[in-house]
Amino acid sequence: MTTAEGDELIALAERVEPDVVSVSRRITGRIQGHVGDLRITTSDSLLLYFLRPMIAEFMSLNPAIRVEVIVGNSPLNLARGESDIAIRATENPSENLFGRTVASIACAPYVCFPNSAPSFPVTGSLFDRQWVSYAGTLSSLRASKFIEERARHDNIAYRTDSVAGAAAAIVAGLGVGYLPCMLGDITPGLIRVGAGSRSSMMNCGC
């Protein structure tokens, strides 16, 4: 059983802890220079189709740094060392992070064409067709909200919390789906079937 003063001290410690850990990590980094471990968290699609050559170039310029990449969309606590850098496709980073926009990501709807058909036989609305959408932490994506607002619930046949997984589902013929153009345009068997939109990719730190 705690007192009111004890509760206040606990609350204060919880507020101060991230700042102390963050400063400690930064001082350690200055002492060591470009040596040590660097943990990056990002999504599967950004890693596979955007970041790999950048990470390779960085490692060639900094051979004493060991890189660990954590793939996923769940938020990590950067201040406590769960990751050093977060690269996310988001316009609303967490309040405890600061970041900057490093690129804009164009997205568009894609459909599978096993026979490489030259045109899409549109009859009626595109949203009357079967769709692939997003789930979990990716349900807040602009593409996911766009689909959910326009397609009937029964027409959204497949959801996933992975952009690469959504691309695989579209290739398998499970429905039409929104993908980043940097992924959809290079995926064999996929063709754009509608206008695109843009969102921001953020590079965040503590």
Secondary structure, DSSP 8 states (H G I E B T S, - for coil): ---HHHHHHHHHHHHHHHHHHHHHHHHHHHHH-S-EEEEEEE-HHHIIIIIHHHHHHHHHH-TTEEEEEEE-SS---TTTTS-SEEEES-SS--TT-EEEEEEEEEEEEEEE-TT--SS----S-GGGS-EEEE-GGGGGSHHHHHHHHHS-GGGEEEEES-HHHHHHHHHTTS-EEEEEHHHHTTSTTEEE-S--EEEEEEEEE-
